[in-house]
Amino acid sequence: MIEARIRKSFPGAFTLDVHFRASAGVTVLFGPSGSGKTLTLDAIAGFIRPDQGRILLDDKILFDAEAGVNLPPRARKCGYVFQSYALFPNMSLRENLTFATQSIPHLERHRKVNEMLERFQLTEVAGRRPHELSGGQKQRGSIARALIGAPRLLLLDEPATGLDAPLRNELYEIINQVREQYKTPVVLVTHDLEECFAVGDQMLIFRDGCIVQAGTPPEILDRPEGVEVARTLGVFNLLPAEVLFLDPGNNRSRLRCLDHEIEGPYLPGHLLGDRVSICVRPEELSARPRDGTPGPNQVPLELKSVSERPHAVRLQFSGPVSVDTPPAFYEECRHNRNWVVTFPRESLRVLKT
Amino acid sequence: MVLMAIDWFPLWLSLRVAALSTAIALVLGGWVAYLLANREFRGKEILDAAVTLPLVLPPTVLGYYLLVLLGRSSPLGQLHEKLTGSPLVFTWQAAVVAALLHSAPLLVKSARAALESVDHVYENAARSLGAGEWRVFWRITLPLAQRSILAATALAFARALGDFGVTIMVAGNIPGRTQTIAVAIYDAVESGNGAVARAMVVVISAVALAILWLANALAPKPVSR
């Protein structure tokens, strides 16, 4: 279990101010570049010293500003996998692993290194220098090196950056293996939402040096807590709207959006006339060519452009509104300029602006 | 043959003095460079400036400082005289000190740059794997910086070999005892011994050229990761 309360100011107005707790499993730090994710990892590993706060790993205090405790990185037992892997270029892969076995009794080192090389399928390339290894081998090597000393926590800084799809999947398998076999808690930095779903048990959304939401990836995707979070996730249509009507008795509300009225469930905590954002994913909307007058919750829009997605066609409408539709359906209606987009009534998400 | 007739003692003395002073510069200068590259302390930039000063001061000024510092009436000079029975100034040991002062700044500057050029990510990786600062230095920082440091050492050796001003102020010009090659060439020109001067000039130029070539060959090439 790791609990971290970290505050650090940098001249130039950036302040990192985060507080979180992560137990077993994989915790993903998600957010745009420069939002403080890697700084948080560095503070846990002991590479930077926070101005205030306290970092606790299991029952061990790694850092406590008030008590003046600041363990050096070597005493923290945090395995760190760097974005660039940081395998020592002056050593072979085997020597890289051996370097990390200082805490293991002499007689067992050799066996332990062989065991890790075997487990990560690196035995054949153990004698090679890092620059002679492939990307996947470097990645496995750096994870093996970080794990060999039995760390209490594994930190990964954007491990999938620069890897192609098969290597990414291999990485996710390794991380899942670490979770199950080593029971080592993992903290992983990423700005890839798919990665959060592939490996994350818990997800922390970073923005401007703060954590703006915490939860499981499906929870967060289903209920982003604010426009900021929704924008960070980058998968939502965010449409400005105004609250026109609220009826708690019948669990109803009406909003004006894109010059049309849209019905939704009752919106607790909102007042008539509130400016809000409708937050809806492209796959939650449906579109069909326009014929006749639009029905309830249907908004007529003009098709602007089309792009292919792996499992759908993304239609870009005026507004702007994006809608995902099955490729077969789009093929049938591709010659239409005017469409109607249907907003779901029950699951309409509304966020305060 | 002219070459046979020349007394080559000054060349050997110069090589010996340069080798010894470079060795001392490597240990002392390496330590100062490590402090400058890795530690934050008060007066760090003042130390850096003080170490660089000999590069820009006229050699006679350095020589004057050394005479004051090591002369027979100075505490250091008296200590040396008590321990060894002879004064420090105007001996070949004084020439070593002169060459050290002349060449160490170059080494400190380059070694600091070499140590600072090592990507901190490797040092941090080593620390997170349980290595202490000593082990990080010997196993990671130094091996990754060693080519640059060796190149800097070769340059420092070449510079030590060529010192004239400081040497003549504190070690003098005693043939067969403190006359280094730079001083010997000056002496030969002064006394109209053109053939000797020419021969020595050619030899020392060749030696310096060889060292520079070595330094260039040692300088690190871009490494792919």
Boltz contact constraints between the chains, C-beta under 6 A:
constraints:
  - contact:
      token1: [A, 45]
      token2: [B, 128]
      max_distance: 6.0
  - contact:
      token1: [A, 47]
      token2: [B, 124]
      max_distance: 6.0
  - contact:
      token1: [A, 73]
      token2: [B, 127]
      max_distance: 6.0
  - contact:
      token1: [A, 73]
      token2: [B, 128]
      max_distance: 6.0
  - contact:
      token1: [A, 74]
      token2: [B, 127]
      max_distance: 6.0
  - contact:
      token1: [A, 74]
      token2: [B, 130]
      max_distance: 6.0
  - contact:
      token1: [A, 74]
      token2: [B, 131]
      max_distance: 6.0
  - contact:
      token1: [A, 74]
      token2: [B, 132]
      max_distance: 6.0
  - contact:
      token1: [A, 80]
      token2: [B, 128]
      max_distance: 6.0
  - contact:
      token1: [A, 82]
      token2: [B, 121]
      max_distance: 6.0
  - contact:
      token1: [A, 86]
      token2: [B, 121]
      max_distance: 6.0
  - contact:
      token1: [A, 86]
      token2: [B, 122]
      max_distance: 6.0
  - contact:
      token1: [A, 86]
      token2: [B, 125]
      max_distance: 6.0
  - contact:
      token1: [A, 88]
      token2: [B, 122]
      max_distance: 6.0
  - contact:
      token1: [A, 90]
      token2: [B, 143]
      max_distance: 6.0
  - contact:
      token1: [A, 90]
      token2: [B, 144]
      max_distance: 6.0
  - contact:
      token1: [A, 100]
      token2: [B, 129]
      max_distance: 6.0
  - contact:
      token1: [A, 102]
      token2: [B, 130]
      max_distance: 6.0
  - contact:
      token1: [A, 103]
      token2: [B, 130]
      max_distance: 6.0
  - contact:
      token1: [A, 131]
      token2: [B, 224]
      max_distance: 6.0
  - contact:
      token1: [A, 131]
      token2: [B, 225]
      max_distance: 6.0
  - contact:
      token1: [A, 149]
      token2: [B, 130]
      max_distance: 6.0
